Amino acid sequence: MIKIRKGKKSDLPEILELIKELADYEHALNQVSVNLKQLEVDGFGKNPAYYFVIAEKDDDIVGMAFYWIRYSTWKGKMLFLEDFIIRKTHRRLGIGTALFNRLMDVCKKENFNGMCWQVLDWNTSAINFYKKHNAEINGKWLNGKLSKNQILSFIR
Amino acid sequence: MIKIRKGKKSDLPEILELIKELADYEHALNQVSVNLKQLEVDGFGKNPAYYFVIAEKDDDIVGMAFYWIRYSTWKGKMLFLEDFIIRKTHRRLGIGTALFNRLMDVCKKENFNGMCWQVLDWNTSAINFYKKHNAEINGKWLNGKLSKNQILSFIR
């Protein structure tokens, strides 16, 4: 019923829709500046900058896990799970688990030295999901960021 | 006196030493499983998984910034600063600022859509450094992690 498979270039329009849907839900649609062309070039050129796996039901994408390769100075290559979305209409059906299992398979196949991600501190259901998989959840780190505009306008 | 330049393969032995020195200081030397061969293959093959810039004084490496490319589903490619080390003996000389400026130059040149990193919540001097550069520091996210061993031994 639910098929888990590697993401294809032709999935990207739907993936972008999903990304925007989630951003809208988080009242941050104006933050999304990525576009289809950019996703195509960055993900399906010579050196892909990201990868994704999808959950499909009757040819519809009902979930996706979007990742890239982090490089830890202690561990080397790790899978970094950037985005993990299950459509609201398809939650509690085991799709998250199926996608997460696939990511663990990717780690084994690619010989990655672990897997990491971030989760919002109020997102209890996600945190519980990860803990069920014995994940370590750590609140000691803060995220730092400079936007493109800040970088362009920074005066030395 | 201080020269900032791109990291070379021949810098790696010293870089690994620096990584281990820092890990030892953090009482986590046993966490470092990366080795020289792995760093050489991963950083200087066809698809580099990381990059670094160094600060050099009299042919000695006195600081380094180690980064890779994150892919944000909202912004696209961003520089992720994984490790930022200035030798204890060479702090408060502006080397951090010089390295950080170089990273901003990399962002401009590569047309990255911003720059991000993590900092420990108790590391006030680092946080102040980043704030001086107008960076946003955000404590809403927790880090999740599964080690390689956890992935290999996970029972479904």
Interface residues (C-beta under 8 A of the other chain):
Chain A: I19 A23 A28 Q31 V32 S33 V34 Q38 L39 D42 N47 A49 Y50 F66 W68 I69 R70 Y71 S72 T73 W74 K75 G76 K77 F80 E82 D83 N101 M104 C107 K108 F112 N113 G114 M115 C116 W117 Q118 V119 L120 D121 W122 I127 Y130 H133 N134 A135 E136 I137 N138 G139 K140 W141 L142 N143 G144 K145 L146 S147 K148 Q150 I151 L152 F154 R156
Chain B: I19 A23 A28 Q31 V32 S33 V34 Q38 L39 D42 N47 A49 Y50 F66 W68 I69 R70 Y71 S72 T73 W74 K75 G76 K77 F80 E82 D83 N101 M104 C107 K108 F112 N113 G114 M115 C116 W117 Q118 V119 L120 D121 W122 I127 Y130 H133 N134 A135 E136 I137 N138 G139 K140 W141 L142 N143 G144 K145 L146 S147 K148 Q150 I151 L152 F154 R156
